[in-house]
Amino acid sequence: MFARSPIARGDFLGEYTGHVRFFPADTMWPTITANGYVFDLGCQIDLEKGIAGVDGRDAGNFTRFLNHSYQAN
C-alpha cells in the first residue's frame, strides 16, 4: 500500500482490527510476531492469560498492510 500524498503525523488512517490473542508473558515478542500482523497492545490485560495482542492475519482489514518508511521501497 502506498500513499499518493504525504500523510501528516497523527492523521487517522483506520482502525486496526483482528482477533485479540493472549501470549505467555515469558514469550519473546519477536517469536509472537513471526506472522507479521500482530499489534502489541502494550499491556497485560489478564495476568493468567498473558500479554495481549491484536492478530490481523486472518480477520484484519486493510490496516494490516500499513507500514512506514522514510524512503519508498
Helices and strands as residue ranges (DSSP letters): E 19-23, H 29-32, G 33-35, E 38-40, E 51-55, G 62-65
